[in-house]
């Protein structure tokens, strides 16, 4: 879990305009498998889960990419696109991007999935 805390410490704190949605990408995401180091280098993934140098977890059983709300500390909802979802013994972890291209790593408690359309 230390890797998650380290990743969360790198999360940017800029705000996008309310109601502004990033486009749903046709590429540049990881779906149906764990992210690799190559995915990170290409920008197709936001995190790479390793335990003792080996891939950890499994791909989450959700559709990627999809729209979501990232719940911020103050309760505000930031429009984002899920580009990565992986499950481990602690739960599901998401890699998401906002309209400005800021990347976030979030737990399932911090994300509301909306599917391929948004309000």
Phi and psi restraints in degrees (value plus and minus 20) as a CYANA .aco file:
   2 UNK   PHI     -80.5   -40.5
   2 UNK   PSI     -55.7   -15.7
   3 UNK   PHI     -82.5   -42.5
   3 UNK   PSI     -56.2   -16.2
   4 UNK   PHI     -87.6   -47.6
   4 UNK   PSI     -62.7   -22.7
   5 UNK   PHI     -81.7   -41.7
   5 UNK   PSI     -60.1   -20.1
   6 UNK   PHI     -85.7   -45.7
   6 UNK   PSI     -60.7   -20.7
   7 UNK   PHI     -86.5   -46.5
   7 UNK   PSI     -61.4   -21.4
   8 UNK   PHI     -85.7   -45.7
   8 UNK   PSI     -48.3    -8.3
   9 UNK   PHI     -86.6   -46.6
   9 UNK   PSI     -41.5    -1.5
  10 UNK   PHI    -110.9   -70.9
  10 UNK   PSI     -20.7    19.3
  11 UNK   PHI     -87.6   -47.6
  11 UNK   PSI     108.4   148.4
  12 UNK   PHI     -89.2   -49.2
  12 UNK   PSI     137.5   177.5
  13 UNK   PHI    -135.6   -95.6
  13 UNK   PSI      -4.9    35.1
  14 UNK   PHI     -93.4   -53.4
  14 UNK   PSI     133.6   173.6
  15 UNK   PHI    -128.9   -88.9
  15 UNK   PSI     120.1   160.1
  16 UNK   PHI    -114.7   -74.7
  16 UNK   PSI     141.8   181.8
  17 UNK   PHI     -84.1   -44.1
  17 UNK   PSI     121.8   161.8
  18 UNK   PHI     -80.5   -40.5
  18 UNK   PSI     116.3   156.3
  19 UNK   PHI      62.5   102.5
  19 UNK   PSI     -22.5    17.5
  20 UNK   PHI    -108.4   -68.4
  20 UNK   PSI     105.8   145.8
  21 UNK   PHI    -133.9   -93.9
  21 UNK   PSI     117.5   157.5
  22 UNK   PHI     -92.6   -52.6
  22 UNK   PSI     137.3   177.3
  23 UNK   PHI     -91.8   -51.8
  23 UNK   PSI     132.8   172.8
  24 UNK   PHI     -99.9   -59.9
  24 UNK   PSI      96.7   136.7
  25 UNK   PHI     -93.3   -53.3
  25 UNK   PSI     133.8   173.8
  26 UNK   PHI    -116.6   -76.6
  26 UNK   PSI     -34.3     5.7
  27 UNK   PHI    -172.8  -132.8
  27 UNK   PSI     155.0   195.0
  28 UNK   PHI      67.3   107.3
  28 UNK   PSI      15.1    55.1
  29 UNK   PHI    -169.5  -129.5
  29 UNK   PSI     150.3   190.3
  30 UNK   PHI    -140.0  -100.0
  30 UNK   PSI     104.5   144.5
  31 UNK   PHI    -155.2  -115.2
  31 UNK   PSI     112.8   152.8
  32 UNK   PHI      58.0    98.0
  32 UNK   PSI     -11.7    28.3
  33 UNK   PHI    -178.1  -138.1
  33 UNK   PSI     148.4   188.4
  34 UNK   PHI     -96.3   -56.3
  34 UNK   PSI     128.3   168.3
  35 UNK   PHI     -90.7   -50.7
  35 UNK   PSI     128.5   168.5
  36 UNK   PHI    -132.8   -92.8
  36 UNK   PSI     151.1   191.1
  37 UNK   PHI     -79.9   -39.9
  37 UNK   PSI     -58.1   -18.1
  38 UNK   PHI     -83.0   -43.0
  38 UNK   PSI     -58.0   -18.0
  39 UNK   PHI     -81.3   -41.3
  39 UNK   PSI     -62.0   -22.0
  40 UNK   PHI     -81.5   -41.5
  40 UNK   PSI     -66.9   -26.9
  41 UNK   PHI     -81.9   -41.9
  41 UNK   PSI     -56.1   -16.1
  42 UNK   PHI     -97.9   -57.9
  42 UNK   PSI     -35.4     4.6
  43 UNK   PHI      66.3   106.3
  43 UNK   PSI      -6.9    33.1
  44 UNK   PHI    -105.1   -65.1
  44 UNK   PSI     -30.3     9.7
  45 UNK   PHI    -158.5  -118.5
  45 UNK   PSI     138.8   178.8
  46 UNK   PHI    -128.0   -88.0
  46 UNK   PSI     -45.2    -5.2
  47 UNK   PHI    -164.2  -124.2
  47 UNK   PSI     142.3   182.3
  48 UNK   PHI    -155.2  -115.2
  48 UNK   PSI      93.8   133.8
  49 UNK   PHI    -106.1   -66.1
  49 UNK   PSI      97.2   137.2
  50 UNK   PHI    -150.5  -110.5
  50 UNK   PSI     120.7   160.7
  51 UNK   PHI    -148.9  -108.9
  51 UNK   PSI     102.3   142.3
  52 UNK   PHI      34.6    74.6
  52 UNK   PSI      16.2    56.2
  53 UNK   PHI      58.7    98.7
  53 UNK   PSI     -15.2    24.8
  54 UNK   PHI    -137.8   -97.8
  54 UNK   PSI     128.2   168.2
  55 UNK   PHI     -74.0   -34.0
  55 UNK   PSI     120.3   160.3
  56 UNK   PHI    -145.7  -105.7
  56 UNK   PSI     121.3   161.3
  57 UNK   PHI      71.5   111.5
  57 UNK   PSI    -181.0  -141.0
  58 UNK   PHI    -171.5  -131.5
  58 UNK   PSI     141.5   181.5
  59 UNK   PHI     -85.5   -45.5
  59 UNK   PSI     119.3   159.3
  60 UNK   PHI     -92.6   -52.6
  60 UNK   PSI     128.4   168.4
  61 UNK   PHI    -108.1   -68.1
  61 UNK   PSI      43.8    83.8
  62 UNK   PHI    -154.8  -114.8
  62 UNK   PSI     141.1   181.1
  63 UNK   PHI     -96.4   -56.4
  63 UNK   PSI     108.8   148.8
  64 UNK   PHI    -149.5  -109.5
  64 UNK   PSI     108.6   148.6
  65 UNK   PHI    -104.9   -64.9
  65 UNK   PSI     141.9   181.9
  66 UNK   PHI    -179.5  -139.5
  66 UNK   PSI     141.1   181.1
  67 UNK   PHI     -97.2   -57.2
  67 UNK   PSI     133.0   173.0
  68 UNK   PHI    -178.6  -138.6
  68 UNK   PSI     147.6   187.6
  69 UNK   PHI    -129.1   -89.1
  69 UNK   PSI     111.6   151.6
  70 UNK   PHI    -114.5   -74.5
  70 UNK   PSI     102.4   142.4
  71 UNK   PHI    -105.1   -65.1
  71 UNK   PSI      96.5   136.5
  72 UNK   PHI    -102.4   -62.4
  72 UNK   PSI     147.8   187.8
  73 UNK   PHI     -76.4   -36.4
  73 UNK   PSI     -54.2   -14.2
  74 UNK   PHI    -105.1   -65.1
  74 UNK   PSI     -15.5    24.5
  75 UNK   PHI      71.3   111.3
  75 UNK   PSI     -28.7    11.3
  76 UNK   PHI     -85.7   -45.7
  76 UNK   PSI     133.3   173.3
  77 UNK   PHI    -129.4   -89.4
  77 UNK   PSI     100.7   140.7
  78 UNK   PHI    -119.0   -79.0
  78 UNK   PSI     104.1   144.1
  79 UNK   PHI     -86.5   -46.5
  79 UNK   PSI     108.7   148.7
  80 UNK   PHI    -162.7  -122.7
  80 UNK   PSI     149.8   189.8
  81 UNK   PHI    -138.4   -98.4
  81 UNK   PSI     110.9   150.9
  82 UNK   PHI     -98.1   -58.1
  82 UNK   PSI     101.5   141.5
  83 UNK   PHI    -132.4   -92.4
  83 UNK   PSI     -22.4    17.6
  84 UNK   PHI    -182.7  -142.7
  84 UNK   PSI     119.6   159.6
  85 UNK   PHI    -168.2  -128.2
  85 UNK   PSI     102.0   142.0
  86 UNK   PHI    -152.6  -112.6
  86 UNK   PSI     127.9   167.9
  87 UNK   PHI    -136.0   -96.0
  87 UNK   PSI     118.4   158.4
  88 UNK   PHI    -156.2  -116.2
  88 UNK   PSI    -190.8  -150.8
  89 UNK   PHI     -84.5   -44.5
  89 UNK   PSI     -39.1     0.9
  90 UNK   PHI    -108.4   -68.4
  90 UNK   PSI     -33.0     7.0
  91 UNK   PHI     112.4   152.4
  91 UNK   PSI    -178.7  -138.7
  92 UNK   PHI    -118.2   -78.2
  92 UNK   PSI     117.4   157.4
  93 UNK   PHI    -139.5   -99.5
  93 UNK   PSI     115.3   155.3
  94 UNK   PHI    -135.3   -95.3
  94 UNK   PSI     123.8   163.8
  95 UNK   PHI    -126.1   -86.1
  95 UNK   PSI     102.4   142.4
  96 UNK   PHI    -151.4  -111.4
  96 UNK   PSI     136.5   176.5
  97 UNK   PHI    -149.4  -109.4
  97 UNK   PSI     123.1   163.1
  98 UNK   PHI    -116.9   -76.9
  98 UNK   PSI    -198.7  -158.7
  99 UNK   PHI     -82.2   -42.2
  99 UNK   PSI     -46.6    -6.6
 100 UNK   PHI    -106.7   -66.7
 100 UNK   PSI     -20.5    19.5
 101 UNK   PHI      67.1   107.1
 101 UNK   PSI     -16.0    24.0
 102 UNK   PHI     -86.7   -46.7
 102 UNK   PSI     118.5   158.5
 103 UNK   PHI    -126.7   -86.7
 103 UNK   PSI     122.0   162.0
 104 UNK   PHI    -156.5  -116.5
 104 UNK   PSI     127.8   167.8
 105 UNK   PHI    -131.4   -91.4
 105 UNK   PSI     107.1   147.1
 106 UNK   PHI    -160.4  -120.4
 106 UNK   PSI     134.3   174.3
 107 UNK   PHI    -107.7   -67.7
 107 UNK   PSI     149.6   189.6
 108 UNK   PHI     -83.5   -43.5
 108 UNK   PSI     -44.7    -4.7
 109 UNK   PHI     -92.6   -52.6
 109 UNK   PSI     -37.3     2.7
 110 UNK   PHI    -122.5   -82.5
 110 UNK   PSI     -16.1    23.9
 111 UNK   PHI    -151.0  -111.0
 111 UNK   PSI     114.8   154.8
 112 UNK   PHI    -132.4   -92.4
 112 UNK   PSI      92.1   132.1
 113 UNK   PHI     -96.0   -56.0
 113 UNK   PSI     118.4   158.4
 114 UNK   PHI    -139.5   -99.5
 114 UNK   PSI     -29.2    10.8
 115 UNK   PHI      66.6   106.6
 115 UNK   PSI    -179.2  -139.2
 116 UNK   PHI    -107.7   -67.7
 116 UNK   PSI     -15.8    24.2
 117 UNK   PHI    -153.0  -113.0
 117 UNK   PSI     138.4   178.4
 118 UNK   PHI    -149.9  -109.9
 118 UNK   PSI     141.6   181.6
